[in-house]
Amino acid sequence: MAKDYDAPRNDGVIDNLEELKARSTSTSAPAIDVDEFEASEGLELPGADLSSEQLAIPVLPPLDDEFVCTACFLVYHRSQLASGNSTLRICRDCDHT
């Protein structure tokens, strides 16, 4: 079935001010009372004691052919090592020279 895209549409738009006022008073949402303690219950604060927590994945040290970028602290293969300064181990993505 063909649709006439040039025909005027009424997508629930209210043209009448009185109708708008009637809808706004009849469908007003109740105010929600949120307790600050309940809202912050699941949040972890920086510097919190996490000594009793266990990691969900094993942490492996970098392999012999990998390095940790001193700028972004990600582990890369040594082929991604920037060729500029040999003392700082910086990846190609972080190298701005």
N, CA, C and O atoms as a CHARMM CRD file, in Angstrom:
* protein
*
  388
    1    1 MET  N      0.83800  -1.16800   0.00000 PROA 1      0.00000
    2    1 MET  CA     0.00000   0.00000   0.00000 PROA 1      0.00000
    3    1 MET  C      0.88800   1.23800   0.00000 PROA 1      0.00000
    4    1 MET  O      1.83800   1.33200   0.77700 PROA 1      0.00000
    5    2 ALA  N      0.57600   2.17000  -0.86200 PROA 2      0.00000
    6    2 ALA  CA     1.36000   3.39100  -0.98300 PROA 2      0.00000
    7    2 ALA  C      1.00900   4.35700   0.13600 PROA 2      0.00000
    8    2 ALA  O     -0.13300   4.42400   0.59000 PROA 2      0.00000
    9    3 LYS  N      2.01200   5.09800   0.56800 PROA 3      0.00000
   10    3 LYS  CA     1.81200   6.08100   1.63500 PROA 3      0.00000
   11    3 LYS  C      2.05800   7.46100   1.06700 PROA 3      0.00000
   12    3 LYS  O      3.05400   7.69400   0.38300 PROA 3      0.00000
   13    4 ASP  N      1.15400   8.36600   1.35100 PROA 4      0.00000
   14    4 ASP  CA     1.27700   9.72500   0.87700 PROA 4      0.00000
   15    4 ASP  C      2.10500  10.51900   1.88800 PROA 4      0.00000
   16    4 ASP  O      1.60900  10.88400   2.95400 PROA 4      0.00000
   17    5 TYR  N      3.36700  10.78300   1.55000 PROA 5      0.00000
   18    5 TYR  CA     4.26400  11.49200   2.46300 PROA 5      0.00000
   19    5 TYR  C      4.01000  12.99800   2.48400 PROA 5      0.00000
   20    5 TYR  O      4.49800  13.69300   3.37500 PROA 5      0.00000
   21    6 ASP  N      3.25100  13.50800   1.51100 PROA 6      0.00000
   22    6 ASP  CA     2.95300  14.93500   1.46400 PROA 6      0.00000
   23    6 ASP  C      1.72600  15.30500   2.29000 PROA 6      0.00000
   24    6 ASP  O      1.48300  16.48400   2.54600 PROA 6      0.00000
   25    7 ALA  N      0.95700  14.30900   2.70800 PROA 7      0.00000
   26    7 ALA  CA    -0.25600  14.58800   3.48000 PROA 7      0.00000
   27    7 ALA  C      0.12200  15.06600   4.87700 PROA 7      0.00000
   28    7 ALA  O      1.09100  14.56800   5.45000 PROA 7      0.00000
   29    8 PRO  N     -0.61700  16.01800   5.43700 PROA 8      0.00000
   30    8 PRO  CA    -0.31100  16.48700   6.80100 PROA 8      0.00000
   31    8 PRO  C     -0.51200  15.36200   7.81200 PROA 8      0.00000
   32    8 PRO  O     -1.44500  14.56600   7.69800 PROA 8      0.00000
   33    9 ARG  N      0.36900  15.31000   8.79200 PROA 9      0.00000
   34    9 ARG  CA     0.31200  14.26100   9.80800 PROA 9      0.00000
   35    9 ARG  C     -0.01600  14.86900  11.16000 PROA 9      0.00000
   36    9 ARG  O      0.28900  16.03000  11.43400 PROA 9      0.00000
   37   10 ASN  N     -0.63500  14.07200  11.98300 PROA 10     0.00000
   38   10 ASN  CA    -0.88700  14.43700  13.37000 PROA 10     0.00000
   39   10 ASN  C     -0.34100  13.30400  14.22200 PROA 10     0.00000
   40   10 ASN  O     -1.04900  12.33500  14.49800 PROA 10     0.00000
   41   11 ASP  N      0.91000  13.42000  14.63700 PROA 11     0.00000
   42   11 ASP  CA     1.58700  12.37500  15.41100 PROA 11     0.00000
   43   11 ASP  C      1.38500  12.57800  16.90600 PROA 11     0.00000
   44   11 ASP  O      2.34400  12.51800  17.67600 PROA 11     0.00000
   45   12 GLY  N      0.17100  12.81400  17.31200 PROA 12     0.00000
   46   12 GLY  CA    -0.08900  13.03100  18.72300 PROA 12     0.00000
   47   12 GLY  C      0.22900  14.43100  19.17200 PROA 12     0.00000
   48   12 GLY  O      0.29900  14.69300  20.37300 PROA 12     0.00000
   49   13 VAL  N      0.42600  15.35200  18.22600 PROA 13     0.00000
   50   13 VAL  CA     0.73400  16.73100  18.56400 PROA 13     0.00000
   51   13 VAL  C     -0.55600  17.41700  19.00100 PROA 13     0.00000
   52   13 VAL  O     -1.58300  17.30500  18.33200 PROA 13     0.00000
   53   14 ILE  N     -0.49900  18.11700  20.11200 PROA 14     0.00000
   54   14 ILE  CA    -1.66900  18.79000  20.65000 PROA 14     0.00000
   55   14 ILE  C     -1.64100  20.24300  20.18900 PROA 14     0.00000
   56   14 ILE  O     -0.70000  20.98600  20.46800 PROA 14     0.00000
   57   15 ASP  N     -2.69500  20.62500  19.47800 PROA 15     0.00000
   58   15 ASP  CA    -2.78600  21.98700  18.97600 PROA 15     0.00000
   59   15 ASP  C     -3.56500  22.89000  19.92500 PROA 15     0.00000
   60   15 ASP  O     -3.44300  24.11300  19.84700 PROA 15     0.00000
   61   16 ASN  N     -4.34200  22.32600  20.79600 PROA 16     0.00000
   62   16 ASN  CA    -5.22000  23.09700  21.64500 PROA 16     0.00000
   63   16 ASN  C     -4.58400  23.27100  23.03000 PROA 16     0.00000
   64   16 ASN  O     -4.16200  22.28800  23.63800 PROA 16     0.00000
   65   17 LEU  N     -4.51300  24.49000  23.52600 PROA 17     0.00000
   66   17 LEU  CA    -3.89600  24.76900  24.82000 PROA 17     0.00000
   67   17 LEU  C     -4.68800  24.15500  25.97000 PROA 17     0.00000
   68   17 LEU  O     -4.09700  23.67400  26.93700 PROA 17     0.00000
   69   18 GLU  N     -6.00000  24.16600  25.87900 PROA 18     0.00000
   70   18 GLU  CA    -6.83200  23.58900  26.94200 PROA 18     0.00000
   71   18 GLU  C     -6.64000  22.07900  27.03000 PROA 18     0.00000
   72   18 GLU  O     -6.60500  21.51000  28.12100 PROA 18     0.00000
   73   19 GLU  N     -6.51700  21.43800  25.87200 PROA 19     0.00000
   74   19 GLU  CA    -6.28400  19.99000  25.86200 PROA 19     0.00000
   75   19 GLU  C     -4.92000  19.66000  26.47300 PROA 19     0.00000
   76   19 GLU  O     -4.77500  18.66400  27.18100 PROA 19     0.00000
   77   20 LEU  N     -3.94200  20.48800  26.19800 PROA 20     0.00000
   78   20 LEU  CA    -2.61400  20.29000  26.76600 PROA 20     0.00000
   79   20 LEU  C     -2.64300  20.44000  28.28100 PROA 20     0.00000
   80   20 LEU  O     -2.03600  19.64000  28.99200 PROA 20     0.00000
   81   21 LYS  N     -3.34000  21.45400  28.78200 PROA 21     0.00000
   82   21 LYS  CA    -3.45400  21.63700  30.22500 PROA 21     0.00000
   83   21 LYS  C     -4.17900  20.47400  30.88600 PROA 21     0.00000
   84   21 LYS  O     -3.80300  20.04400  31.97700 PROA 21     0.00000
   85   22 ALA  N     -5.21400  19.96400  30.23100 PROA 22     0.00000
   86   22 ALA  CA    -5.96700  18.83600  30.78900 PROA 22     0.00000
   87   22 ALA  C     -5.10500  17.59400  30.85300 PROA 22     0.00000
   88   22 ALA  O     -5.15400  16.86100  31.84000 PROA 22     0.00000
   89   23 ARG  N     -4.32200  17.34500  29.82700 PROA 23     0.00000
   90   23 ARG  CA    -3.43800  16.17000  29.82700 PROA 23     0.00000
   91   23 ARG  C     -2.33700  16.30000  30.87100 PROA 23     0.00000
   92   23 ARG  O     -2.00200  15.32000  31.53600 PROA 23     0.00000
   93   24 SER  N     -1.77400  17.48700  31.02400 PROA 24     0.00000
   94   24 SER  CA    -0.64400  17.65600  31.94900 PROA 24     0.00000
   95   24 SER  C     -1.06700  17.43900  33.39100 PROA 24     0.00000
   96   24 SER  O     -0.26800  16.94500  34.18700 PROA 24     0.00000
   97   25 THR  N     -2.29900  17.79100  33.76000 PROA 25     0.00000
   98   25 THR  CA    -2.74300  17.58100  35.13900 PROA 25     0.00000
   99   25 THR  C     -3.20500  16.15400  35.36800 PROA 25     0.00000
  100   25 THR  O     -3.11100  15.65000  36.48700 PROA 25     0.00000
  101   26 SER  N     -3.70700  15.48800  34.32100 PROA 26     0.00000
  102   26 SER  CA    -4.22600  14.14200  34.51700 PROA 26     0.00000
  103   26 SER  C     -3.14100  13.07400  34.45900 PROA 26     0.00000
  104   26 SER  O     -3.30500  12.01800  35.07000 PROA 26     0.00000
  105   27 THR  N     -2.04100  13.30600  33.75100 PROA 27     0.00000
  106   27 THR  CA    -1.00300  12.28900  33.59600 PROA 27     0.00000
  107   27 THR  C      0.30100  12.69200  34.26400 PROA 27     0.00000
  108   27 THR  O      1.37300  12.29100  33.81000 PROA 27     0.00000
  109   28 SER  N      0.23400  13.46600  35.31600 PROA 28     0.00000
  110   28 SER  CA     1.47200  13.87200  35.97100 PROA 28     0.00000
  111   28 SER  C      2.05200  12.69500  36.75500 PROA 28     0.00000
  112   28 SER  O      1.32500  11.94600  37.40800 PROA 28     0.00000
  113   29 ALA  N      3.34100  12.55300  36.68000 PROA 29     0.00000
  114   29 ALA  CA     4.02400  11.45800  37.36000 PROA 29     0.00000
  115   29 ALA  C      4.21700  11.80200  38.83200 PROA 29     0.00000
  116   29 ALA  O      4.47000  12.95900  39.16800 PROA 29     0.00000
  117   30 PRO  N      4.10100  10.81700  39.70800 PROA 30     0.00000
  118   30 PRO  CA     4.32300  11.08900  41.12700 PROA 30     0.00000
  119   30 PRO  C      5.80200  11.35700  41.39400 PROA 30     0.00000
  120   30 PRO  O      6.67400  10.86400  40.67700 PROA 30     0.00000
  121   31 ALA  N      6.06800  12.13100  42.41900 PROA 31     0.00000
  122   31 ALA  CA     7.44800  12.43300  42.78600 PROA 31     0.00000
  123   31 ALA  C      8.09400  11.18800  43.38400 PROA 31     0.00000
  124   31 ALA  O      7.46200  10.45500  44.14600 PROA 31     0.00000
  125   32 ILE  N      9.34900  10.95600  43.03500 PROA 32     0.00000
  126   32 ILE  CA    10.07300   9.78700  43.51500 PROA 32     0.00000
  127   32 ILE  C     11.01100  10.23200  44.61900 PROA 32     0.00000
  128   32 ILE  O     11.81000  11.15100  44.43800 PROA 32     0.00000
  129   33 ASP  N     10.90800   9.57500  45.76400 PROA 33     0.00000
  130   33 ASP  CA    11.75900   9.88700  46.90200 PROA 33     0.00000
  131   33 ASP  C     12.90000   8.87300  46.92900 PROA 33     0.00000
  132   33 ASP  O     12.67800   7.69100  47.19100 PROA 33     0.00000
  133   34 VAL  N     14.11200   9.33100  46.66100 PROA 34     0.00000
  134   34 VAL  CA    15.27000   8.44500  46.62700 PROA 34     0.00000
  135   34 VAL  C     16.13300   8.74100  47.83700 PROA 34     0.00000
  136   34 VAL  O     16.53200   9.88100  48.07500 PROA 34     0.00000
  137   35 ASP  N     16.41000   7.70600  48.58900 PROA 35     0.00000
  138   35 ASP  CA    17.28400   7.83500  49.74200 PROA 35     0.00000
  139   35 ASP  C     18.72600   7.87000  49.24700 PROA 35     0.00000
  140   35 ASP  O     19.12800   7.00500  48.46900 PROA 35     0.00000
  141   36 GLU  N     19.50200   8.84200  49.68000 PROA 36     0.00000
  142   36 GLU  CA    20.88700   8.97500  49.22400 PROA 36     0.00000
  143   36 GLU  C     21.73100   7.77100  49.62200 PROA 36     0.00000
  144   36 GLU  O     22.61700   7.36300  48.87200 PROA 36     0.00000
  145   37 PHE  N     21.47100   7.20800  50.77600 PROA 37     0.00000
  146   37 PHE  CA    22.24000   6.04400  51.22100 PROA 37     0.00000
  147   37 PHE  C     21.97800   4.84900  50.31800 PROA 37     0.00000
  148   37 PHE  O     22.91600   4.14000  49.95300 PROA 37     0.00000
  149   38 GLU  N     20.72200   4.61100  49.95100 PROA 38     0.00000
  150   38 GLU  CA    20.39600   3.49200  49.07500 PROA 38     0.00000
  151   38 GLU  C     20.96400   3.69900  47.67600 PROA 38     0.00000
  152   38 GLU  O     21.38700   2.73700  47.03600 PROA 38     0.00000
  153   39 ALA  N     20.98100   4.92300  47.19900 PROA 39     0.00000
  154   39 ALA  CA    21.49900   5.21400  45.86700 PROA 39     0.00000
  155   39 ALA  C     23.00400   4.99400  45.78700 PROA 39     0.00000
  156   39 ALA  O     23.51300   4.58000  44.74600 PROA 39     0.00000
  157   40 SER  N     23.71500   5.26300  46.86500 PROA 40     0.00000
  158   40 SER  CA    25.17200   5.13600  46.84800 PROA 40     0.00000
  159   40 SER  C     25.65100   3.79900  47.41300 PROA 40     0.00000
  160   40 SER  O     26.85200   3.61100  47.60600 PROA 40     0.00000
  161   41 GLU  N     24.75200   2.88800  47.67400 PROA 41     0.00000
  162   41 GLU  CA    25.13000   1.62500  48.30600 PROA 41     0.00000
  163   41 GLU  C     26.05800   0.77900  47.44300 PROA 41     0.00000
  164   41 GLU  O     26.97000   0.15300  47.98300 PROA 41     0.00000
  165   42 GLY  N     25.86500   0.73100  46.12100 PROA 42     0.00000
  166   42 GLY  CA    26.66900  -0.11500  45.25500 PROA 42     0.00000
  167   42 GLY  C     27.90500   0.56300  44.68700 PROA 42     0.00000
  168   42 GLY  O     28.61900  -0.05300  43.89500 PROA 42     0.00000
  169   43 LEU  N     28.18700   1.80400  45.05900 PROA 43     0.00000
  170   43 LEU  CA    29.32100   2.52700  44.49600 PROA 43     0.00000
  171   43 LEU  C     30.59200   2.24700  45.28400 PROA 43     0.00000
  172   43 LEU  O     30.56500   2.13600  46.51000 PROA 43     0.00000
  173   44 GLU  N     31.69600   2.13600  44.57200 PROA 44     0.00000
  174   44 GLU  CA    33.00600   1.96500  45.19100 PROA 44     0.00000
  175   44 GLU  C     33.72700   3.29500  45.16500 PROA 44     0.00000
  176   44 GLU  O     33.80800   3.93100  44.11400 PROA 44     0.00000
  177   45 LEU  N     34.24200   3.71800  46.27500 PROA 45     0.00000
  178   45 LEU  CA    34.96700   4.97700  46.35000 PROA 45     0.00000
  179   45 LEU  C     36.45500   4.75100  46.10200 PROA 45     0.00000
  180   45 LEU  O     36.97200   3.68300  46.42900 PROA 45     0.00000
  181   46 PRO  N     37.16000   5.74100  45.52700 PROA 46     0.00000
  182   46 PRO  CA    38.60200   5.60800  45.33700 PROA 46     0.00000
  183   46 PRO  C     39.30100   5.47100  46.67900 PROA 46     0.00000
  184   46 PRO  O     38.95800   6.15800  47.64100 PROA 46     0.00000
  185   47 GLY  N     40.26300   4.59700  46.73700 PROA 47     0.00000
  186   47 GLY  CA    41.01300   4.38500  47.96800 PROA 47     0.00000
  187   47 GLY  C     40.32200   3.44600  48.92900 PROA 47     0.00000
  188   47 GLY  O     40.75100   3.31900  50.07500 PROA 47     0.00000
  189   48 ALA  N     39.26300   2.78300  48.49500 PROA 48     0.00000
  190   48 ALA  CA    38.55100   1.85500  49.37000 PROA 48     0.00000
  191   48 ALA  C     39.39800   0.61700  49.60100 PROA 48     0.00000
  192   48 ALA  O     40.23800   0.27300  48.77000 PROA 48     0.00000
  193   49 ASP  N     39.18400  -0.05400  50.72200 PROA 49     0.00000
  194   49 ASP  CA    39.92400  -1.26200  51.06200 PROA 49     0.00000
  195   49 ASP  C     39.38400  -2.42600  50.23500 PROA 49     0.00000
  196   49 ASP  O     38.26700  -2.88900  50.46900 PROA 49     0.00000
  197   50 LEU  N     40.16700  -2.89500  49.27700 PROA 50     0.00000
  198   50 LEU  CA    39.77300  -4.00100  48.41700 PROA 50     0.00000
  199   50 LEU  C     40.61900  -5.24300  48.67800 PROA 50     0.00000
  200   50 LEU  O     40.74200  -6.10400  47.80700 PROA 50     0.00000
  201   51 SER  N     41.20400  -5.34200  49.87700 PROA 51     0.00000
  202   51 SER  CA    42.10300  -6.45500  50.17200 PROA 51     0.00000
  203   51 SER  C     41.36700  -7.78600  50.22300 PROA 51     0.00000
  204   51 SER  O     41.98200  -8.82900  50.00300 PROA 51     0.00000
  205   52 SER  N     40.07600  -7.78000  50.50400 PROA 52     0.00000
  206   52 SER  CA    39.34200  -9.04200  50.57500 PROA 52     0.00000
  207   52 SER  C     38.75200  -9.45100  49.22800 PROA 52     0.00000
  208   52 SER  O     38.18200 -10.53600  49.11300 PROA 52     0.00000
  209   53 GLU  N     38.87900  -8.60100  48.20600 PROA 53     0.00000
  210   53 GLU  CA    38.32800  -8.89700  46.89100 PROA 53     0.00000
  211   53 GLU  C     39.27100  -9.80200  46.10500 PROA 53     0.00000
  212   53 GLU  O     40.49000  -9.71700  46.25200 PROA 53     0.00000
  213   54 GLN  N     38.69700 -10.67200  45.26800 PROA 54     0.00000
  214   54 GLN  CA    39.48900 -11.53600  44.41400 PROA 54     0.00000
  215   54 GLN  C     39.24900 -11.15400  42.96000 PROA 54     0.00000
  216   54 GLN  O     38.14800 -10.74200  42.59400 PROA 54     0.00000
  217   55 LEU  N     40.28200 -11.29100  42.13200 PROA 55     0.00000
  218   55 LEU  CA    40.17000 -10.95600  40.72500 PROA 55     0.00000
  219   55 LEU  C     39.36400 -12.02000  39.99700 PROA 55     0.00000
  220   55 LEU  O     39.46200 -13.20500  40.31400 PROA 55     0.00000
  221   56 ALA  N     38.57800 -11.60300  39.03200 PROA 56     0.00000
  222   56 ALA  CA    37.75900 -12.53600  38.27400 PROA 56     0.00000
  223   56 ALA  C     38.55000 -13.18800  37.14400 PROA 56     0.00000
  224   56 ALA  O     38.15800 -14.25200  36.66400 PROA 56     0.00000
  225   57 ILE  N     39.66200 -12.57400  36.70300 PROA 57     0.00000
  226   57 ILE  CA    40.47500 -13.11800  35.62600 PROA 57     0.00000
  227   57 ILE  C     41.92000 -13.20100  36.10400 PROA 57     0.00000
  228   57 ILE  O     42.33400 -12.40500  36.94700 PROA 57     0.00000
  229   58 PRO  N     42.68700 -14.14100  35.58700 PROA 58     0.00000
  230   58 PRO  CA    44.09500 -14.21400  35.99000 PROA 58     0.00000
  231   58 PRO  C     44.90400 -13.08300  35.37600 PROA 58     0.00000
  232   58 PRO  O     44.67700 -12.71600  34.22300 PROA 58     0.00000
  233   59 VAL  N     45.83900 -12.53000  36.12700 PROA 59     0.00000
  234   59 VAL  CA    46.70500 -11.45400  35.65600 PROA 59     0.00000
  235   59 VAL  C     48.06100 -12.05500  35.32700 PROA 59     0.00000
  236   59 VAL  O     48.69900 -12.68300  36.17300 PROA 59     0.00000
  237   60 LEU  N     48.49500 -11.85500  34.08100 PROA 60     0.00000
  238   60 LEU  CA    49.77600 -12.39500  33.62900 PROA 60     0.00000
  239   60 LEU  C     50.76100 -11.26400  33.43100 PROA 60     0.00000
  240   60 LEU  O     50.37000 -10.18900  32.97500 PROA 60     0.00000
  241   61 PRO  N     52.03200 -11.47200  33.76000 PROA 61     0.00000
  242   61 PRO  CA    53.03600 -10.43900  33.50100 PROA 61     0.00000
  243   61 PRO  C     53.32000 -10.36600  31.99800 PROA 61     0.00000
  244   61 PRO  O     53.03400 -11.31400  31.26700 PROA 61     0.00000
  245   62 PRO  N     53.88100  -9.24500  31.53500 PROA 62     0.00000
  246   62 PRO  CA    54.21400  -9.13800  30.10800 PROA 62     0.00000
  247   62 PRO  C     55.21600 -10.21200  29.69200 PROA 62     0.00000
  248   62 PRO  O     56.10900 -10.57300  30.46000 PROA 62     0.00000
  249   63 LEU  N     55.06000 -10.71400  28.48000 PROA 63     0.00000
  250   63 LEU  CA    55.98200 -11.70800  27.95000 PROA 63     0.00000
  251   63 LEU  C     57.27400 -11.03400  27.51700 PROA 63     0.00000
  252   63 LEU  O     57.38900  -9.80900  27.56800 PROA 63     0.00000
  253   64 ASP  N     58.25400 -11.83900  27.08800 PROA 64     0.00000
  254   64 ASP  CA    59.54900 -11.29400  26.67900 PROA 64     0.00000
  255   64 ASP  C     59.44000 -10.39900  25.44800 PROA 64     0.00000
  256   64 ASP  O     60.23800  -9.47600  25.28300 PROA 64     0.00000
  257   65 ASP  N     58.46100 -10.66300  24.58100 PROA 65     0.00000
  258   65 ASP  CA    58.32100  -9.85000  23.37900 PROA 65     0.00000
  259   65 ASP  C     57.25800  -8.75900  23.53200 PROA 65     0.00000
  260   65 ASP  O     56.78400  -8.21500  22.53400 PROA 65     0.00000
  261   66 GLU  N     56.88200  -8.43500  24.76900 PROA 66     0.00000
  262   66 GLU  CA    55.89500  -7.39700  25.03700 PROA 66     0.00000
  263   66 GLU  C     56.49300  -6.31900  25.93300 PROA 66     0.00000
  264   66 GLU  O     57.48700  -6.54900  26.62200 PROA 66     0.00000
  265   67 PHE  N     55.87400  -5.13800  25.91600 PROA 67     0.00000
  266   67 PHE  CA    56.29800  -4.05100  26.79900 PROA 67     0.00000
  267   67 PHE  C     55.07300  -3.29500  27.27400 PROA 67     0.00000
  268   67 PHE  O     54.01200  -3.36200  26.65300 PROA 67     0.00000
  269   68 VAL  N     55.22100  -2.57600  28.37400 PROA 68     0.00000
  270   68 VAL  CA    54.15300  -1.73500  28.90100 PROA 68     0.00000
  271   68 VAL  C     54.48700  -0.29800  28.53200 PROA 68     0.00000
  272   68 VAL  O     55.55200   0.20900  28.88200 PROA 68     0.00000
  273   69 CYS  N     53.57300   0.35600  27.82500 PROA 69     0.00000
  274   69 CYS  CA    53.77400   1.74900  27.41900 PROA 69     0.00000
  275   69 CYS  C     53.77100   2.62800  28.66600 PROA 69     0.00000
  276   69 CYS  O     52.89000   2.49700  29.51600 PROA 69     0.00000
  277   70 THR  N     54.75100   3.52000  28.77900 PROA 70     0.00000
  278   70 THR  CA    54.84000   4.38900  29.94800 PROA 70     0.00000
  279   70 THR  C     53.87000   5.56600  29.86900 PROA 70     0.00000
  280   70 THR  O     53.73000   6.31000  30.84000 PROA 70     0.00000
  281   71 ALA  N     53.19800   5.74800  28.72900 PROA 71     0.00000
  282   71 ALA  CA    52.23000   6.83500  28.59800 PROA 71     0.00000
  283   71 ALA  C     50.80200   6.36200  28.85000 PROA 71     0.00000
  284   71 ALA  O     50.06800   6.99300  29.61000 PROA 71     0.00000
  285   72 CYS  N     50.39900   5.25000  28.21500 PROA 72     0.00000
  286   72 CYS  CA    49.01200   4.77900  28.34700 PROA 72     0.00000
  287   72 CYS  C     48.88800   3.53100  29.21500 PROA 72     0.00000
  288   72 CYS  O     47.77500   3.11400  29.53400 PROA 72     0.00000
  289   73 PHE  N     50.01100   2.93000  29.60100 PROA 73     0.00000
  290   73 PHE  CA    50.07000   1.76700  30.49000 PROA 73     0.00000
  291   73 PHE  C     49.37400   0.53300  29.92400 PROA 73     0.00000
  292   73 PHE  O     48.89000  -0.31000  30.68000 PROA 73     0.00000
  293   74 LEU  N     49.32200   0.42500  28.59800 PROA 74     0.00000
  294   74 LEU  CA    48.79800  -0.76400  27.95000 PROA 74     0.00000
  295   74 LEU  C     49.95100  -1.65600  27.53600 PROA 74     0.00000
  296   74 LEU  O     51.06500  -1.17900  27.31700 PROA 74     0.00000
  297   75 VAL  N     49.68600  -2.95000  27.42700 PROA 75     0.00000
  298   75 VAL  CA    50.70000  -3.91600  27.02900 PROA 75     0.00000
  299   75 VAL  C     50.63800  -4.09300  25.51700 PROA 75     0.00000
  300   75 VAL  O     49.57800  -4.37700  24.95900 PROA 75     0.00000
  301   76 TYR  N     51.79300  -3.92100  24.85400 PROA 76     0.00000
  302   76 TYR  CA    51.89400  -4.03200  23.40100 PROA 76     0.00000
  303   76 TYR  C     52.97900  -5.03300  23.02800 PROA 76     0.00000
  304   76 TYR  O     53.85600  -5.35300  23.83000 PROA 76     0.00000
  305   77 HSD  N     52.90000  -5.51900  21.79100 PROA 77     0.00000
  306   77 HSD  CA    53.98500  -6.31700  21.22900 PROA 77     0.00000
  307   77 HSD  C     55.14800  -5.38100  20.91900 PROA 77     0.00000
  308   77 HSD  O     54.92900  -4.20100  20.64600 PROA 77     0.00000
  309   78 ARG  N     56.36400  -5.88100  20.95500 PROA 78     0.00000
  310   78 ARG  CA    57.52200  -4.99800  20.77700 PROA 78     0.00000
  311   78 ARG  C     57.57600  -4.36700  19.39300 PROA 78     0.00000
  312   78 ARG  O     58.31300  -3.40200  19.19000 PROA 78     0.00000
  313   79 SER  N     56.81400  -4.88700  18.43700 PROA 79     0.00000
  314   79 SER  CA    56.76600  -4.25300  17.11300 PROA 79     0.00000
  315   79 SER  C     56.03000  -2.91000  17.16600 PROA 79     0.00000
  316   79 SER  O     56.15200  -2.11500  16.23500 PROA 79     0.00000
  317   80 GLN  N     55.27300  -2.64000  18.23000 PROA 80     0.00000
  318   80 GLN  CA    54.56800  -1.37200  18.38600 PROA 80     0.00000
  319   80 GLN  C     55.38100  -0.33900  19.15100 PROA 80     0.00000
  320   80 GLN  O     54.88200   0.75300  19.42400 PROA 80     0.00000
  321   81 LEU  N     56.60800  -0.65500  19.49800 PROA 81     0.00000
  322   81 LEU  CA    57.47500   0.25600  20.22800 PROA 81     0.00000
  323   81 LEU  C     57.90800   1.40300  19.32000 PROA 81     0.00000
  324   81 LEU  O     58.37500   1.17300  18.20400 PROA 81     0.00000
  325   82 ALA  N     57.75500   2.63600  19.79600 PROA 82     0.00000
  326   82 ALA  CA    58.17000   3.80600  19.01700 PROA 82     0.00000
  327   82 ALA  C     59.68500   3.80500  18.90700 PROA 82     0.00000
  328   82 ALA  O     60.37100   3.43900  19.86200 PROA 82     0.00000
  329   83 SER  N     60.21200   4.20300  17.77800 PROA 83     0.00000
  330   83 SER  CA    61.64800   4.09300  17.52700 PROA 83     0.00000
  331   83 SER  C     62.43400   5.29100  18.03200 PROA 83     0.00000
  332   83 SER  O     63.65000   5.33900  17.84300 PROA 83     0.00000
  333   84 GLY  N     61.77800   6.26900  18.67200 PROA 84     0.00000
  334   84 GLY  CA    62.46800   7.48100  19.09900 PROA 84     0.00000
  335   84 GLY  C     63.39600   7.25100  20.27800 PROA 84     0.00000
  336   84 GLY  O     64.57200   6.94600  20.07500 PROA 84     0.00000
  337   85 ASN  N     62.92200   7.38300  21.46400 PROA 85     0.00000
  338   85 ASN  CA    63.71800   7.30400  22.67900 PROA 85     0.00000
  339   85 ASN  C     63.74900   5.86300  23.18000 PROA 85     0.00000
  340   85 ASN  O     62.69900   5.25400  23.38500 PROA 85     0.00000
  341   86 SER  N     64.93800   5.32000  23.37600 PROA 86     0.00000
  342   86 SER  CA    65.04900   3.93000  23.82000 PROA 86     0.00000
  343   86 SER  C     64.88900   3.78400  25.32800 PROA 86     0.00000
  344   86 SER  O     64.59900   2.68700  25.80500 PROA 86     0.00000
  345   87 THR  N     65.07200   4.87100  26.10100 PROA 87     0.00000
  346   87 THR  CA    64.93600   4.75500  27.55400 PROA 87     0.00000
  347   87 THR  C     63.47500   4.72200  27.98200 PROA 87     0.00000
  348   87 THR  O     63.12000   3.99600  28.91100 PROA 87     0.00000
  349   88 LEU  N     62.62400   5.49900  27.31600 PROA 88     0.00000
  350   88 LEU  CA    61.19400   5.46500  27.60600 PROA 88     0.00000
  351   88 LEU  C     60.52400   4.50000  26.64600 PROA 88     0.00000
  352   88 LEU  O     60.69500   4.59900  25.43100 PROA 88     0.00000
  353   89 ARG  N     59.77500   3.58400  27.18600 PROA 89     0.00000
  354   89 ARG  CA    59.08900   2.61100  26.34600 PROA 89     0.00000
  355   89 ARG  C     57.69200   3.15400  26.05000 PROA 89     0.00000
  356   89 ARG  O     56.77000   3.01700  26.85300 PROA 89     0.00000
  357   90 ILE  N     57.56000   3.77400  24.87200 PROA 90     0.00000
  358   90 ILE  CA    56.30100   4.38700  24.46200 PROA 90     0.00000
  359   90 ILE  C     55.82100   3.71000  23.17500 PROA 90     0.00000
  360   90 ILE  O     56.61100   3.42700  22.27400 PROA 90     0.00000
  361   91 CYS  N     54.51700   3.45800  23.10800 PROA 91     0.00000
  362   91 CYS  CA    53.95200   2.82000  21.91800 PROA 91     0.00000
  363   91 CYS  C     53.83600   3.83200  20.78700 PROA 91     0.00000
  364   91 CYS  O     53.96300   5.03700  21.00100 PROA 91     0.00000
  365   92 ARG  N     53.59500   3.33200  19.59000 PROA 92     0.00000
  366   92 ARG  CA    53.47100   4.19400  18.41700 PROA 92     0.00000
  367   92 ARG  C     52.25500   5.10800  18.50800 PROA 92     0.00000
  368   92 ARG  O     52.27600   6.22100  17.98300 PROA 92     0.00000
  369   93 ASP  N     51.19700   4.64700  19.17100 PROA 93     0.00000
  370   93 ASP  CA    50.00100   5.47000  19.29400 PROA 93     0.00000
  371   93 ASP  C     50.25100   6.68800  20.17500 PROA 93     0.00000
  372   93 ASP  O     49.69700   7.75500  19.91200 PROA 93     0.00000
  373   94 CYS  N     51.06400   6.55400  21.20300 PROA 94     0.00000
  374   94 CYS  CA    51.32400   7.65400  22.12900 PROA 94     0.00000
  375   94 CYS  C     52.50200   8.53300  21.71700 PROA 94     0.00000
  376   94 CYS  O     52.69400   9.61100  22.27900 PROA 94     0.00000
  377   95 ASP  N     53.29100   8.08300  20.74200 PROA 95     0.00000
  378   95 ASP  CA    54.45700   8.83000  20.30900 PROA 95     0.00000
  379   95 ASP  C     54.01800  10.04300  19.49400 PROA 95     0.00000
  380   95 ASP  O     53.43700   9.88900  18.42000 PROA 95     0.00000
  381   96 HSD  N     54.29400  11.25600  20.00000 PROA 96     0.00000
  382   96 HSD  CA    53.86600  12.48800  19.33000 PROA 96     0.00000
  383   96 HSD  C     55.02300  13.18600  18.63800 PROA 96     0.00000
  384   96 HSD  O     54.91700  14.37700  18.34500 PROA 96     0.00000
  385   97 THR  N     56.10700  12.50900  18.36900 PROA 97     0.00000
  386   97 THR  CA    57.25200  13.15900  17.73400 PROA 97     0.00000
  387   97 THR  C     57.23400  13.00700  16.25100 PROA 97     0.00000
  388   97 THR  O     58.13300  13.49900  15.56900 PROA 97     0.00000
